[in-house]
C-alpha cells in the first residue's frame, strides 16, 4: 500500500546550476518527494509546467529574463500554486523575500552566498519539510484528543516570566487596575501575509500591539520595515524597553524571545535570548504567557495561520486570565495548525476569518480608555 502513496512533486527554479544539481540530488533522497524538473529561470519553468504542473515550486528570486517575484505574481493570478522561496541570508535578500511572501509565497528557506554545497546537504531535511508543508496547505485532518499540557520553561525565559508576574502583583492599587490594553498576535507559515492584511487595515489610534512571527534574524527587521511603510500604525522590530504604546506594533526579533512587563501603569517589551520553545525562538507561547501574567483581562490574543502548536497553550492562559481570544478560521489559513490546536485546548473565544481581525481590533480601539 505504501508504494501507491503519491509523492510531492517539486519543480526547482534557480539560475545557479550548482543549486539545481545539489538540490535535486538532496531532495531526491526523501521518499516523499519527487523532483519533476529544474529550470534556470521562470521562462523555462513555464515551459516545463505546461507539460506537468508541480505540487510546489522551490523558487529563487534573482534570476535573468524574469525575476522570481514577477513570476510569482503571475502564477498567483493565473493558477495559485504553493511556492517556497529560496533566498540568500542578506539584508537585500530579506527585503526581497518579504515582497515574495506578500505576493503569495507560503514560506522561505535561506541559503548562504558561500559554502553552498555543504549548506544544501546539511539543510536538505529542513528544505524538504518546508516543501511538504507548503504542498499540504489547508490540511483537513481531525484534531487529536487529549488535554493541553503546559510545557515547562526553564532558565532565563522562566525567570523573565516570573519577574513579569511579580511586577504586576507589586504594582497594586490603581496601577494593578490599569486600563491600558495590549494586543498579542502569533503566527507562523503564511503569517506574513495574514499580519499584513490585518495591520494595513487598522487606524493609527490603536492599543499597543506585540507580534511574534516565526522568522530568522534579519528577516523580521525587513518585515517590520515593509509593514511600517504600508500601515498607519508604526511598526518596528522590538527592543528591550520599548513601550507597548497606542499606535505602535512591535515585532519580536528573529532568533530572540519577546515578553512584556509592567512599567508603572504601562507595558514595555523585553527581548532576550533563551532556549527554543516549541522548536521556535521567538516563540508565540513565551509572548502569550507573559501577556496573560502581566496584562490579564486588559489583553486581546489572536493566533493565526501556522504549522504546529506554538501559542496554543499560551492563548489558553490568556483566556483563563480574562483576555478576549480569537483564532483564524481554517478556510483563510495557509496552514490550519496553530489555530486548530488553540481551539482544541479550549483557549479560543471565537474562530473568525482573516478579514474580521482588523474590525475586531478597530472596535477595541474605539472602546479603549484614553
N, C-alpha and C positions, 0 to 999 in steps of 0.2 A: 504493500500500500504506500509506503514512504517514497517509492520510486516514482509515483504518479503526482507527488506534490509539485505544484507549479513554482518555478524559481522566479525571483525578482529579476526582471530584465533591465539591464543598465546600459545606457549609452554615455560614453565619456567624450566630452568636448573640451579639448585643451590644445593650444598651439605648440606645446612642448612635446617633442617626440619621446623624450625620456619619461615624462609624466604618463603619457599614453601607454607606453610599453610597461613600465613598472606597475602602474595602477591596474592595468589589465591582468597582469600576472598575479598580483597580490589578491585582487578581488576574486579571481577565478578559483582560488583555494577555498573560498567559502561555498559550501554545498548548497546554500540557499540563494546564491547569486549567479546569474548568467550575464556575462558582458557580451552584448549583441553587436557592439561596434565601438570604434573610437575614431573621432573626427578632429581635424586640425582647426576647424572654425565652424561657425553656425551654418554657413552655406553648404559645406559638405555634410554637416549634421542633418540638415533638412532633406537632402537627397537620400541619406540613409534612412531617415524616418519615414519617407514616402513608401519604403519597402516594408518596414516593420516598426511600429510605434513602441517606444520603450515604456516601462512602468515608471522609471525615474531617470533623470538626467543628472550627471555629475558635470557641472559647468564651470569653466574658468571665466573670468570677467574681462581680461585684457587680451584681445585677440585681433588679428588682422581681418580686413574686409567687413566684419560686423562684430561689434563688441558684445559681451555676454548680456549686458543689461538690455540693450536694444532687442536682442534675440528673445530674452525672457519676456519682455513686454509684448512682443509679437505673439509669442507662444501662448501667453495667458489670455490674450484677446481672442485667439483663434480656437485653441483646444487646450484648456488648462491641464498641465501635467506636473507632477511633483518634480521639483528641482532642488538639488543641493549644490550650493556654491562652493567652489574650491578657491580660496583666496590667500594671498600672502599676508603674513603677520606684520604689517606695517601700518603707519597712520593712514597713508593713501589707500592701502588695501582695506582697512577697516571702514573708511568712509564709503568706498565703492560697495563693499559688502552690505552696508546699511541701505544703500539705494536699491540693491538687488533684493534684499528682504522686503523692502517696502513695495517692490514691484511684483512680489508674489512668490519668491523662493521660500521653501519650507524651512531650511536651516543651512548651515555652512560648516565647512571644515577648513582649518588653516594649514598652510604649507610654508616652509621656510624658503628663503632665497638661495641658501646654500645647504649642502648635505641632503639633497632631495631624495636620493635613492635610499639612504639609511632611514630617513624620516618616513617615507611611504611604506617601507617594510614594517617598521615598528608601529605605525598608526593604522595599519590595514584593518584591524578589528574595529577600531573606532569609526573609520570611514564606512565600513560595511554596515555597522549598526545604524549610522546616520541614514544610509541609503534605504535600508529595510524599514526604518521608522517612517521615512518620507513616503515610501511606496504604500505603507499601511495607514495613511492619513484617514481620519474618521473611522477608526476601528469600532466595530459593533460587537462587543462581547459582554457577557453578563458580568456584573460586579461580583468580586469574590466576597464570601461571607466572613464574618468574624468581627470582633470588637477592636476598635482602634487601640494600638499600643503606643504609649509615649516613648519615643526614642531618647534614652538618657544622653545628656550633654555633659561633657567633662571639660576641664581646663579653663582657658581664658574665656571661651564663649559662655560657659555656665556661670562663671564669676560675673561677667558683664550683665547677664540677665538677672542674677541675684541682686547686684548693685542697683539695677534699674527698679526692681520691685521695692527695695528698701527706700530708695529716694522718693517713691510715691507714698509710702507709708509715713515717712518722716515729714512730708510736706504738711499734712494735717490741715484742719480747718478749711478756710476758703480756698486755699491752694489745692487741696485734695478734691475740691468740687469744681475745678476749672471747667469752663465750657468750651475751651479751645478744642477743636476737633482735628482728627488726623485720618487720612485715607491711606490704607495699605493695600498695595496691589502686587500680586505674584504671578509670574508667567514663565513659560519655557518655550518649547517648539511652537513656532507660529506667533509667539508673543510680541515680537517687534511690530508686526502689522496690527495686531489687536490693540496694543498700547497706543500706537499712533492714531488708530481710528477713534479711540476714546479721548485722548488728550487734545487732539486738534478740534474737538467739538466743545471744549469747555470754555466758559468765560474766564476773564482774568481773575475775578474775585472768587476764589475757591478755598476750601480748607487746605491746609498743607498736605502734600501727597508724598509718600515714600514708596519706592518701587524696587523690587528685585526681579530682574530678567536674567535668566541663566545665560551668561556670556563670559568669554575670557577677557583678561585685561586688554586695554586699548580699544576694544570694540564698544564697551559701554560709554567711553568718552565720546566716540563718534556718534553713537546713538543719541546721547544727551544733546550734543551739538546740533544734530539734524532736527530733533524734536523742538529744540529751542527756537529754531528758525521758522518752524511751521506753526507753533502754538501761541496762544495769547498768554498762557501761564508761562512763567520762567522755568526752564528745565535745565538741570545741571547735574553732573556727577557729584555725589555726596562726598563731603569731607567731615571729619570729626569736628563737632562744634557748630556745624551749620544748623540754623534754626529751621524747624519744620513750620514755615510761615505761610499764611494765606497767599495764594497766587504763585506758590513755588512747588515744583515737583523735583524730588531728589532721587537719583538712580544709584543703587549700590554699585561701587566699582567692581569690575570683573576681577575675580581672584581674591576678594575680601568680603567678609560678612558685614552686614549693617544692622544695627539695632537703633531704638530710640530711647532716650532717657529724659527725665524731668529736669527742667532748669527753671525754678520758681513756678510760675503759672504756665510756662510754655514747655514745648518739647524741642529737643535737638537731636541730631543724628550722631551716632558713634560708629566709626568704621574701624575694623580690626581684622587682624589675621586670626587664623584658627584652623582646626581640622575640617575636613569635608563633612558635611551633614547631609544625609540622604544622597550622597555622592556629589554634592554640589557645594561650591563656595563662589559667590554668595548663595545662601540658602534661604528659601522663602519661609521655611519653618522658623529659622532663627529670627527673622524680622517679625513675623506674625506673633511669636511668643512674647517678644519684648513689647509689642503694641498691646497685647492682651494684658500684660502685667502693669504697664505704665499708663495706658490711656483708658482701658476698660470700656465702659459704655459710651465714651466720647469718640469711639473709633468706628470706621466702616472698613470692612475687609472684602476684597474682591480677588478671587482666584480664577485665572484664565487658562487658555489652551496650553497644553504641555504634556509630556510623557512622564510617567512615574507617579509618585505620590507626595513629592515635596510640597509642603504648605498645607496639606490636608489636616494634619494634627494641630498645627498652629492656628488654622482657621477655626477648628473646634474649640480651642482655648479662647480665641477671641469671642466666639459665640457664647461660650459659658460665662465669659466676663461681662456680657451685656452688649457687645458690639453688634451692629447690623452686618450680616454677612451674605455675600452673593457669589454664585458660581456661573461661569459661562456655559451656555447650553451646548449640547452635542452637535447640533446642526451647524453652529457657527464656529466651532473649534477646528483647527487643523488636526490636532490630536486630542481626543477626549480622554485624557488620563488623569491629570491632577484634579480637574473639576469633578470627575466621576468619583474619585477616591474621597474627596471632601464631602460629597453628598452621602456616600456610603458610611462615613464616620459620623454623620449626624451634625456637622458643623455649619450647614448652609440654611439660611432663612428662605432664600428664593433662588431658583435657577432661571437665568434670563439670557436672551440673545444678546450678542455683542452690541447691537445698535441701541440697546436700552441703558447701557452702562453710563454714558455721558448724561442722559436725562436724570438718572438717579443721583449722580454727583451734583448736577446743577441744582436739583431740588434741595440737596443738603446745603449748598451754598446759600440759597435764599433763606433757609431756616436757621443758619448759624448765627449766634450772637456776635455782635461787632462792638 
